[in-house]
């Protein structure tokens, strides 16, 4: 990405029609629930494993809120692990999803949680580039869809956001994509922008205010009826899904935009 081409641009404003008012009321309820959640023990997660197509065992944390809920898959950024979502996943379950935070082989550690999938891949001398994580993501989608018998929503962070968008163009088990700070991270091996014209599902793409102009270019081939593009106006934000975490002063803007998006895809 060319940082010299970035500039700050505000997001579009929502008109206060009845549907938006209803969503805003829902947001107030959700905000109250998040505050309450901050004073209560986090939703317990349990470690699960499943096997990627190339035989690598993949580790994930399952946050199950209700067995009848669909699944929201959480994929971390570079050098990270499923620990990226330790503080975020319990709050995402309040949107009506079970969450599966996955260790991808292209990663390391986050929040003192070591990436077990990456460790196994290195022990077995398997490659761990960004694109090598694709089988792990595919296996996670199949695992969750088989449990719930429902399409899944995929959330990606940085490089995994790009891969989530690409996978969604050809996987009917994916109902929607949430992509934090996607980009052209793969050189000539994969040009993300060229694949996105095939998307026919709801997509939320968000990033920092500095990243927004680049994200507009990256997403320019997506049919506008499917696309929600977001950047904060109060502060710059944080790269990747960590923008939802407590260290981001703009986190409430991200959560509000996501709430509107999830309400739309459930209508």
Backbone bond lengths (Angstrom), bond angles and torsions (degrees), N, CA, C in turn:
res aa  C-N    CA-C-N  psi(-1)  N-CA   C-N-CA  omega(-1)  CA-C   N-CA-C  phi
1 X - - - 1.449 - - 1.524 110.05 -
2 X 1.300 117.72 143.55 1.444 123.22 -177.76 1.521 109.07 -98.42
3 X 1.365 116.46 100.79 1.453 119.98 -175.92 1.521 112.45 -63.88
4 X 1.351 118.33 -24.31 1.450 121.11 -178.73 1.523 112.05 -66.45
5 X 1.313 117.84 -18.05 1.462 121.48 -177.98 1.530 112.33 -92.89
6 X 1.353 117.04 -1.96 1.447 120.06 -178.22 1.530 110.69 -77.21
7 X 1.324 116.00 145.17 1.453 120.47 172.40 1.517 107.34 -151.16
8 X 1.301 117.45 158.68 1.458 121.77 -176.72 1.514 109.46 -83.05
9 X 1.319 115.18 131.22 1.467 120.14 178.91 1.514 108.16 -142.98
10 X 1.327 119.60 130.21 1.459 121.08 -178.79 1.514 111.66 -70.78
11 X 1.327 115.21 153.85 1.452 119.74 175.76 1.517 109.40 -76.01
12 X 1.320 115.18 164.74 1.463 119.12 179.64 1.527 109.47 -70.53
13 X 1.315 116.28 153.51 1.458 121.19 179.19 1.527 109.53 -91.13
14 X 1.340 115.86 145.39 1.461 121.20 176.32 1.526 109.39 -88.64
15 X 1.314 118.45 134.75 1.459 121.37 174.11 1.520 108.68 -75.07
16 X 1.323 116.87 141.63 1.455 120.98 -175.56 1.524 110.40 -86.16
17 X 1.327 116.72 66.80 1.449 119.74 173.16 1.527 108.89 -83.12
18 X 1.315 116.26 179.55 1.461 119.62 -175.60 1.523 111.47 -61.54
19 X 1.328 116.11 -40.37 1.463 119.08 -179.67 1.525 110.94 -61.95
20 X 1.332 116.19 -41.30 1.462 119.88 -179.67 1.525 111.00 -67.91
21 X 1.329 116.76 -39.19 1.464 120.27 177.01 1.524 110.06 -60.78
22 X 1.338 115.87 -42.81 1.458 119.64 178.79 1.527 110.79 -61.78
23 X 1.344 115.20 -40.72 1.464 118.76 179.14 1.526 110.83 -67.43
24 X 1.335 116.45 -35.61 1.457 119.37 179.75 1.526 110.51 -65.76
25 X 1.327 116.78 -39.74 1.461 120.20 176.51 1.524 109.85 -62.04
26 X 1.332 115.15 -41.73 1.462 119.27 176.51 1.518 110.60 -61.37
27 X 1.333 116.40 -38.93 1.466 120.45 178.79 1.524 111.04 -62.15
28 X 1.344 117.30 -41.23 1.456 119.98 178.42 1.520 110.45 -61.00
29 X 1.333 115.85 -40.86 1.465 119.44 176.48 1.514 110.48 -63.34
30 X 1.336 116.31 -44.24 1.460 120.83 -178.69 1.527 110.62 -63.30
31 X 1.340 116.88 -41.44 1.459 120.73 179.46 1.522 110.50 -60.90
32 X 1.333 115.59 -42.05 1.462 119.37 177.90 1.521 110.97 -61.94
33 X 1.329 115.86 -40.39 1.456 120.00 179.02 1.518 111.50 -65.15
34 X 1.335 117.12 -37.39 1.462 120.64 178.55 1.520 110.42 -65.31
35 X 1.353 116.64 -40.81 1.459 120.17 178.33 1.517 110.10 -62.31
36 X 1.340 115.69 -45.00 1.456 119.91 177.96 1.519 110.33 -61.65
37 X 1.345 115.83 -42.50 1.464 119.88 -179.19 1.515 111.31 -60.66
38 X 1.334 116.50 -32.09 1.458 119.35 -179.47 1.513 112.85 -68.09
39 X 1.345 118.31 -17.29 1.460 122.02 179.81 1.516 111.79 -103.09
40 X 1.337 117.16 1.61 1.453 121.83 -177.76 1.520 109.63 -118.69
41 X 1.343 117.10 160.41 1.454 119.15 175.70 1.523 110.40 -59.52
42 X 1.323 116.44 141.83 1.454 120.30 179.15 1.520 110.49 -67.48
43 X 1.330 115.63 152.28 1.450 121.24 177.69 1.522 109.70 -56.31
44 X 1.315 116.38 128.19 1.463 120.45 -177.87 1.521 110.16 -66.28
45 X 1.316 115.42 141.02 1.451 120.40 176.18 1.523 108.74 -115.79
46 X 1.308 116.05 156.73 1.460 119.75 175.13 1.517 108.83 -128.55
47 X 1.316 115.45 144.59 1.457 120.68 -179.95 1.522 109.69 -78.15
48 X 1.325 115.92 135.88 1.462 122.16 175.49 1.524 107.73 -130.59
49 X 1.314 115.88 161.67 1.463 120.72 176.55 1.522 109.85 -135.15
50 X 1.310 115.35 153.02 1.463 122.83 173.92 1.521 106.61 -152.86
51 X 1.310 116.48 167.94 1.459 120.38 -170.80 1.518 111.62 -110.27
52 X 1.332 115.41 130.19 1.463 121.07 175.26 1.524 110.09 -74.12
53 X 1.321 115.89 164.37 1.462 121.35 -175.48 1.517 112.67 -59.12
54 X 1.335 116.93 -30.54 1.468 119.70 -179.28 1.519 112.77 -89.04
55 X 1.336 117.38 9.37 1.453 121.94 173.70 1.513 115.85 96.28
56 X 1.321 118.99 -5.88 1.459 121.06 -178.93 1.529 110.48 -76.19
57 X 1.327 115.83 133.18 1.459 120.97 176.88 1.527 109.18 -78.39
58 X 1.324 116.05 128.53 1.467 122.79 -176.20 1.529 109.18 -108.82
59 X 1.323 116.23 132.78 1.464 122.21 177.76 1.527 110.32 -100.47
60 X 1.326 115.90 143.40 1.466 120.90 176.84 1.520 109.30 -148.11
61 X 1.324 116.37 157.60 1.464 122.62 171.92 1.520 108.50 -102.78
62 X 1.327 115.62 127.07 1.458 121.72 179.24 1.525 109.58 -101.10
63 X 1.322 115.79 123.61 1.465 122.77 174.53 1.528 106.41 -110.34
64 X 1.323 115.81 96.36 1.468 119.96 -175.17 1.521 109.77 -99.07
65 X 1.315 115.45 117.77 1.454 121.46 179.45 1.520 111.71 -95.70
66 X 1.335 116.31 -42.02 1.461 122.59 -179.22 1.520 107.15 -154.66
67 X 1.307 117.17 127.52 1.464 121.08 -175.68 1.523 112.63 -59.80
68 X 1.333 116.90 -22.24 1.466 120.01 -178.29 1.530 112.74 -84.70
69 X 1.320 117.65 -9.73 1.465 120.83 -176.65 1.530 111.48 -75.51
70 X 1.323 117.57 151.44 1.469 120.95 170.11 1.529 109.58 -72.13
71 X 1.327 115.20 173.92 1.469 120.29 -175.51 1.523 112.06 -106.98
72 X 1.336 113.65 141.25 1.458 123.21 171.24 1.527 106.54 -113.23
73 X 1.334 116.89 115.74 1.461 121.69 -178.17 1.518 109.73 -91.82
74 X 1.323 116.56 134.68 1.457 122.75 -174.53 1.525 109.65 -116.75
75 X 1.325 116.29 115.52 1.463 122.28 -178.30 1.532 109.51 -114.65
76 X 1.322 116.66 131.41 1.467 123.02 -172.23 1.523 112.93 -84.24
77 X 1.332 115.35 175.70 1.456 121.48 178.44 1.526 111.03 -93.62
78 X 1.322 116.68 -177.36 1.463 122.59 -177.00 1.526 110.89 -61.28
79 X 1.340 116.03 142.34 1.450 121.67 177.15 1.509 114.26 70.16
80 X 1.317 117.65 14.42 1.456 122.17 -171.64 1.530 111.03 -117.65
81 X 1.333 114.80 -168.20 1.463 121.72 -179.67 1.522 108.91 -153.43
82 X 1.322 115.26 -177.32 1.464 120.55 177.25 1.528 111.28 -60.39
83 X 1.344 116.60 -18.84 1.461 121.17 177.65 1.514 113.53 -62.76
84 X 1.330 117.50 -16.73 1.465 121.72 176.47 1.526 111.47 -57.47
85 X 1.347 116.13 -23.84 1.466 120.39 -173.19 1.526 112.89 -111.01
86 X 1.338 118.63 11.94 1.456 121.00 -177.58 1.530 112.66 -58.24
87 X 1.312 116.82 -39.80 1.467 120.16 -179.53 1.521 112.59 -92.08
88 X 1.325 116.88 -17.42 1.463 121.49 -174.53 1.524 112.26 -92.19
89 X 1.328 116.84 -42.26 1.470 121.28 -173.30 1.527 113.54 -57.53
90 X 1.351 120.04 -45.14 1.469 118.53 -179.44 1.528 112.96 -58.18
91 X 1.313 117.36 -31.87 1.460 120.32 178.74 1.526 111.60 -77.67
92 X 1.313 116.14 -33.45 1.464 119.23 176.81 1.526 111.67 -65.63
93 X 1.324 117.79 -29.95 1.467 119.53 178.61 1.522 111.40 -63.46
94 X 1.333 117.22 -23.14 1.466 120.50 179.48 1.524 112.09 -72.51
95 X 1.329 116.61 -7.88 1.463 120.72 174.27 1.528 111.61 -85.82
96 X 1.341 116.24 0.87 1.460 119.98 177.16 1.512 114.12 96.52
97 X 1.338 116.37 32.35 1.467 121.20 179.84 1.524 110.30 -133.55
98 X 1.318 115.33 149.13 1.454 120.56 160.22 1.522 107.13 -84.19
99 X 1.314 117.27 142.38 1.464 120.63 -176.54 1.524 111.06 -113.12
100 X 1.311 115.39 140.46 1.457 122.35 176.28 1.526 107.48 -125.19
101 X 1.346 116.45 106.38 1.467 122.22 179.97 1.525 108.07 -94.59
102 X 1.318 116.29 118.86 1.464 121.99 -166.18 1.526 111.68 -108.36
103 X 1.334 115.85 135.37 1.461 121.92 168.38 1.527 108.62 -80.31
104 X 1.318 117.18 112.74 1.461 121.50 174.04 1.522 109.12 -91.26
105 X 1.313 116.85 149.96 1.468 120.06 -175.61 1.527 112.90 -64.97
106 X 1.318 117.82 -22.64 1.467 121.40 174.49 1.524 107.89 -89.48
107 X 1.322 116.87 84.16 1.451 121.44 -176.96 1.514 111.14 -175.26
108 X 1.344 115.26 -172.41 1.461 119.25 -178.27 1.532 111.54 -151.33
109 X 1.347 117.36 -77.53 1.466 120.03 -173.81 1.518 110.33 -158.00
110 X 1.336 116.07 148.83 1.461 120.89 174.91 1.521 108.45 -156.99
111 X 1.320 116.92 139.55 1.469 121.62 -179.68 1.526 112.04 52.82
112 X 1.326 115.83 37.63 1.465 123.09 179.83 1.523 112.87 64.90
113 X 1.316 116.83 17.83 1.467 122.09 176.70 1.522 107.93 -105.81
114 X 1.321 116.84 115.56 1.462 122.03 -177.92 1.523 109.75 -80.82
115 X 1.312 116.15 139.37 1.465 122.90 -179.66 1.526 109.67 -75.44
116 X 1.323 116.27 104.26 1.461 121.35 -176.17 1.526 112.33 -71.45
117 X 1.319 117.11 -34.74 1.469 120.12 178.98 1.519 110.33 -64.61
118 X 1.317 116.39 -42.74 1.461 120.67 178.61 1.521 111.07 -63.88
119 X 1.335 116.97 -41.16 1.466 120.14 177.84 1.520 111.00 -58.76
120 X 1.334 116.43 -46.08 1.471 119.51 -179.88 1.522 111.22 -62.89
121 X 1.322 116.01 -43.11 1.464 119.55 -179.14 1.523 110.91 -60.30
122 X 1.318 116.64 -42.30 1.462 120.25 179.88 1.523 111.35 -68.64
123 X 1.333 116.42 -39.28 1.463 119.90 177.46 1.523 111.31 -62.16
124 X 1.338 116.00 -35.16 1.467 121.00 -179.79 1.523 112.30 -91.03
125 X 1.344 115.47 7.59 1.471 121.98 178.30 1.535 111.96 55.93
126 X 1.331 114.42 40.15 1.457 121.04 175.31 1.527 108.88 -94.74
127 X 1.328 118.77 146.52 1.470 120.60 -179.59 1.528 111.43 -66.07
128 X 1.320 115.70 149.25 1.466 120.67 -176.00 1.536 111.94 -131.85
129 X 1.329 116.67 38.40 1.462 119.49 174.05 1.528 109.21 -74.92
130 X 1.330 115.62 171.47 1.464 119.36 -179.81 1.528 111.81 -55.75
131 X 1.317 116.72 -47.42 1.469 119.89 -177.12 1.521 112.19 -67.06
132 X 1.327 117.30 -23.71 1.463 119.82 178.00 1.523 111.86 -69.10
133 X 1.341 117.39 -13.62 1.461 121.13 178.70 1.524 112.83 -79.61
134 X 1.319 117.98 -9.10 1.469 120.86 -177.67 1.529 112.47 -56.74
135 X 1.348 120.56 -46.13 1.467 119.08 178.96 1.527 113.17 -60.42
136 X 1.324 117.53 -32.41 1.464 120.63 177.79 1.526 110.65 -65.55
137 X 1.323 116.54 -42.03 1.460 121.29 179.58 1.521 110.72 -67.96
138 X 1.315 116.49 -41.96 1.464 120.12 178.06 1.521 111.10 -62.09
139 X 1.337 116.45 -41.47 1.463 120.41 179.66 1.524 111.05 -65.57
140 X 1.326 117.28 -37.69 1.464 120.94 178.74 1.526 111.20 -65.52
141 X 1.316 116.59 -41.74 1.466 120.82 177.91 1.526 110.33 -60.67
142 X 1.319 115.96 -46.75 1.467 120.02 -179.54 1.526 111.08 -65.25
143 X 1.329 116.70 -41.56 1.468 121.60 -179.90 1.527 110.86 -59.28
144 X 1.332 117.13 -50.32 1.461 121.10 -177.43 1.528 112.00 -68.74
145 X 1.324 116.76 -40.84 1.465 120.30 -179.82 1.526 111.16 -65.16
146 X 1.316 116.81 -35.18 1.464 120.36 179.12 1.526 111.76 -69.64
147 X 1.338 116.73 -32.76 1.462 119.94 178.66 1.525 110.94 -71.65
148 X 1.309 116.28 -49.87 1.464 120.53 -172.58 1.524 113.70 -87.46
149 X 1.341 116.06 -19.88 1.471 121.20 -173.61 1.525 111.35 58.98
150 X 1.334 115.32 30.11 1.461 121.62 178.23 1.526 108.88 -135.12
151 X 1.331 117.44 154.04 1.468 119.32 173.23 1.525 110.45 -60.55
152 X 1.313 116.37 154.62 1.457 121.93 -177.12 1.526 110.67 -108.62
153 X 1.315 115.47 159.44 1.465 122.37 168.55 1.522 107.06 -105.19
154 X 1.319 116.64 136.32 1.463 121.71 -176.34 1.523 109.54 -113.39
155 X 1.338 116.21 128.93 1.460 122.41 176.30 1.520 108.52 -115.92
156 X 1.323 116.56 124.29 1.454 121.55 -180.00 1.512 111.95 -120.12
157 X 1.330 115.48 155.87 1.457 122.84 -177.23 1.520 109.61 -126.88
158 X 1.322 116.99 115.85 1.470 122.98 179.21 1.533 110.24 61.41
159 X 1.338 119.18 -117.76 1.469 118.73 -175.49 1.517 111.95 -60.61
160 X 1.340 117.21 -37.04 1.470 118.89 -179.15 1.526 111.61 -72.02
161 X 1.342 117.52 -22.38 1.465 120.07 173.43 1.519 110.24 -65.02
162 X 1.326 116.35 -41.88 1.467 120.43 177.27 1.518 110.84 -62.66
163 X 1.332 116.20 -45.61 1.464 119.68 -179.56 1.523 111.10 -65.79
164 X 1.327 117.56 -35.74 1.463 120.37 177.69 1.523 111.03 -61.88
165 X 1.318 116.74 -42.32 1.466 120.58 178.20 1.518 111.23 -62.62
166 X 1.322 116.55 -43.91 1.466 120.46 -178.88 1.522 110.86 -66.39
167 X 1.334 117.29 -45.34 1.464 120.36 -179.94 1.523 111.47 -61.44
168 X 1.321 116.52 -34.84 1.465 120.14 -178.19 1.518 112.88 -67.46
169 X 1.326 117.99 -19.49 1.466 119.84 179.49 1.518 112.03 -71.43
170 X 1.331 117.53 -16.29 1.461 119.64 -174.88 1.523 113.77 -137.13
171 X 1.330 117.69 15.10 1.458 120.15 179.62 1.526 109.53 -124.09
172 X 1.326 118.37 107.79 1.466 121.11 -177.19 1.522 113.59 -69.11
173 X 1.338 117.40 -9.41 1.463 120.14 177.44 1.526 112.60 -79.28
174 X 1.332 117.65 -7.60 1.470 121.95 179.71 1.524 109.19 -97.37
175 X 1.338 116.28 120.52 1.465 121.61 -177.00 1.516 112.90 -92.13
176 X 1.334 117.47 -26.47 1.465 121.92 -178.40 1.519 108.44 -165.29
177 X 1.340 115.78 160.93 1.464 121.51 -179.54 1.519 109.84 -130.84
178 X 1.329 115.30 136.26 1.461 123.07 170.14 1.524 106.47 -114.73
179 X 1.322 117.55 117.64 1.465 121.92 -172.14 1.529 110.32 -122.47
180 X 1.332 116.14 110.49 1.459 122.07 177.32 1.526 110.03 -93.20
181 X 1.322 116.67 116.64 1.472 123.20 174.73 1.526 113.75 55.46
182 X 1.333 118.44 50.18 1.467 119.36 174.79 1.525 110.26 -70.09
183 X 1.328 115.73 164.33 1.462 119.74 179.06 1.510 111.35 -170.92
184 X 1.308 115.76 -179.41 1.466 122.31 177.90 1.532 108.31 -89.43
185 X 1.321 115.80 79.72 1.458 121.57 -174.00 1.528 113.85 -94.00
186 X 1.326 118.37 4.19 1.461 120.20 -166.90 1.522 114.18 -117.50
187 X 1.311 117.14 7.69 1.454 120.23 -179.53 1.519 111.50 61.96
188 X 1.315 116.39 -144.20 1.467 121.08 -177.30 1.526 112.79 -76.25
189 X 1.327 117.63 -8.30 1.470 120.22 -177.79 1.526 112.11 -71.38
190 X 1.323 117.15 -27.56 1.465 120.89 179.41 1.519 109.08 -157.27
191 X 1.328 116.28 122.85 1.459 121.85 175.13 1.528 107.59 -103.80
192 X 1.311 115.47 105.36 1.461 121.35 -172.36 1.526 111.77 -62.83
193 X 1.313 117.21 -48.15 1.470 121.16 -174.93 1.524 111.84 -55.36
194 X 1.318 117.13 -36.65 1.463 120.57 -176.20 1.522 112.98 -68.51
195 X 1.342 117.75 -19.94 1.465 120.67 -177.84 1.526 113.08 -91.89
196 X 1.336 117.26 -16.63 1.463 119.78 -166.51 1.518 114.53 -76.89
197 X 1.319 117.76 -12.67 1.467 119.40 176.57 1.525 111.45 -66.40
198 X 1.338 116.77 -15.45 1.468 120.68 -178.92 1.527 112.65 -87.00
199 X 1.321 118.16 -4.77 1.462 120.61 -179.58 1.526 110.82 -69.77
200 X 1.325 115.73 131.80 1.463 121.55 178.12 1.524 110.64 -133.15
201 X 1.326 115.61 32.61 1.464 121.71 178.47 1.531 108.30 -133.44
202 X 1.340 118.17 162.32 1.465 119.62 179.01 1.528 111.89 -62.83
203 X 1.321 115.57 137.22 1.464 122.21 -177.84 1.527 109.13 -134.19
204 X 1.325 115.84 129.32 1.470 122.15 171.69 1.514 107.06 -110.04
205 X 1.325 117.39 121.72 1.459 122.18 177.53 1.519 108.07 -120.66
206 X 1.326 116.40 123.79 1.453 120.31 -178.14 1.512 112.10 -137.10
207 X 1.315 115.14 159.20 1.458 120.91 178.31 1.509 110.25 -167.79
208 X 1.307 116.26 -167.79 1.455 120.66 178.04 1.527 109.83 -73.35
209 X 1.322 115.87 166.65 1.464 118.80 177.74 1.523 110.76 -63.88
210 X 1.325 117.46 -31.26 1.465 120.58 176.85 1.526 111.96 -69.69
211 X 1.331 116.51 -31.97 1.464 120.62 -177.80 1.524 113.34 -80.04
212 X 1.322 117.51 -18.16 1.466 120.87 -171.27 1.525 114.49 -53.88
213 X 1.328 120.12 -47.28 1.472 118.33 -179.96 1.528 112.39 -59.14
214 X 1.319 116.65 -40.14 1.462 120.00 177.29 1.526 110.91 -64.34
215 X 1.332 116.77 -41.81 1.461 120.49 -179.86 1.523 111.31 -64.88
216 X 1.324 117.25 -33.57 1.468 120.33 176.23 1.525 110.48 -62.83
217 X 1.318 116.59 -40.42 1.466 120.41 177.96 1.521 111.00 -68.65
218 X 1.332 116.12 -45.26 1.461 120.62 -178.79 1.524 111.41 -59.29
219 X 1.325 116.82 -38.85 1.470 121.59 -174.68 1.523 113.38 -94.17
220 X 1.321 117.61 8.65 1.469 120.91 -171.50 1.524 113.67 -65.17
221 X 1.323 118.24 -19.43 1.465 120.62 179.85 1.527 113.18 -92.49
222 X 1.330 117.02 -1.58 1.462 120.32 176.63 1.524 109.22 -81.02
223 X 1.321 116.40 133.26 1.460 120.74 176.52 1.533 108.72 -56.34
224 X 1.339 118.90 124.40 1.471 121.61 -175.65 1.521 114.37 -55.66
225 X 1.328 117.99 -26.24 1.463 119.07 -178.75 1.524 111.99 -67.07
226 X 1.336 117.40 -18.33 1.461 120.90 -179.62 1.523 113.02 -100.80
227 X 1.316 118.25 -9.28 1.464 121.83 -166.66 1.525 113.45 -105.96
228 X 1.326 115.84 130.79 1.456 123.44 164.85 1.522 107.22 -115.55
229 X 1.327 116.47 121.66 1.464 122.03 -177.92 1.521 108.33 -113.76
230 X 1.339 116.39 129.71 1.464 120.06 -172.02 1.524 112.25 -135.30
231 X 1.336 115.24 142.57 1.462 123.72 163.80 1.522 107.11 -150.08
232 X 1.313 118.51 148.23 1.468 120.24 -177.72 1.522 112.02 -71.87
233 X 1.319 116.00 153.67 1.464 120.70 174.37 1.523 111.17 -107.68
234 X 1.322 117.25 -18.34 1.462 122.10 176.33 1.526 108.20 -101.81
235 X 1.313 116.98 87.07 1.458 120.57 -175.97 1.514 110.77 97.73
236 X 1.341 115.39 169.68 1.459 120.53 -174.42 1.520 112.84 -85.22
237 X 1.342 117.63 -27.31 1.446 120.05 -174.89 1.517 111.45 90.68
238 X 1.335 115.49 -174.83 1.464 123.07 -178.29 1.522 108.83 -132.15
239 X 1.319 116.58 143.70 1.462 122.07 179.15 1.528 110.40 -65.38
240 X 1.327 116.10 136.47 1.454 121.34 174.29 1.518 113.97 79.49
241 X 1.348 114.81 -172.83 1.460 121.23 -176.25 1.519 113.08 -70.17
242 X 1.331 117.95 -13.40 1.463 120.45 175.24 1.520 111.51 -61.42
243 X 1.330 117.02 -12.89 1.466 121.10 175.98 1.525 111.92 -60.31
244 X 1.327 117.81 -20.93 1.461 121.44 178.48 1.519 112.25 -84.54
245 X 1.330 116.74 -7.69 1.450 121.29 -173.84 1.517 114.24 -85.56
246 X 1.327 116.64 174.34 1.471 121.72 -173.41 1.522 114.51 -68.27
247 X 1.324 118.19 -16.72 1.464 120.48 -177.25 1.525 113.92 -85.74
248 X 1.328 117.18 -0.04 1.463 121.09 -179.44 1.527 110.23 -102.62
249 X 1.337 118.87 113.07 1.466 120.40 178.95 1.531 113.20 -60.25
250 X 1.338 117.10 -22.06 1.471 121.16 -178.54 1.526 112.86 -95.64
251 X 1.321 117.44 12.22 1.467 120.08 -171.66 1.521 113.18 -58.73
252 X 1.339 118.07 -34.70 1.467 119.78 -178.04 1.522 111.72 -64.06
253 X 1.331 117.74 -33.67 1.465 120.64 176.66 1.525 110.78 -64.66
254 X 1.325 115.70 -42.39 1.465 119.90 178.20 1.527 110.51 -62.06
255 X 1.333 116.23 -46.69 1.459 119.66 -178.24 1.530 111.40 -62.49
256 X 1.318 117.09 -41.15 1.462 120.16 -179.96 1.519 110.86 -63.00
257 X 1.327 117.00 -45.43 1.466 120.61 178.77 1.523 110.98 -61.43
258 X 1.332 116.13 -41.80 1.467 119.39 178.88 1.519 111.68 -65.72
259 X 1.324 117.00 -39.30 1.462 119.57 178.82 1.518 111.04 -60.11
260 X 1.328 117.08 -44.76 1.464 120.50 177.09 1.521 110.75 -59.97
261 X 1.328 116.37 -42.27 1.464 120.46 -179.52 1.524 110.90 -63.44
262 X 1.326 117.29 -47.89 1.462 119.83 -178.35 1.520 111.42 -66.20
263 X 1.318 117.84 -35.32 1.464 119.54 175.20 1.523 111.46 -63.31
264 X 1.324 116.30 -38.50 1.464 120.59 179.61 1.523 111.61 -65.48
265 X 1.326 117.38 -42.60 1.469 118.61 -176.07 1.523 111.92 -75.59
266 X 1.339 116.79 -14.85 1.465 119.47 178.09 1.521 112.05 -92.46
267 X 1.338 118.03 -12.31 1.471 120.66 -177.84 1.524 111.79 -73.80
